[in-house]
Amino acid sequence: MLMAGFFCALAAVYMNHYVAGIQPFYFWSMIDALIVFPVVALANALLYPRFFRDPAAASE
């Protein structure tokens, strides 16, 4: 969530410096970050142990 917060803060800064036509892009990129970052983190937490477990530790 720290990276999502950083990404949203950066997008908010950019959103406030551009014309109204480009602002929706940054708004939706913040919404995208709030959805994608936690999904990727959850997938990483669930899949990483399956694919990268230590075979030596499993045989003990």
Buried (B, 14 or more C-beta within 10 A) or exposed (E): EEEBEEBBEBBBEBBEEEEEEEBEEBEEBBEBBBEEBEEEEEEEEEEEEEEEEEEEEEEE
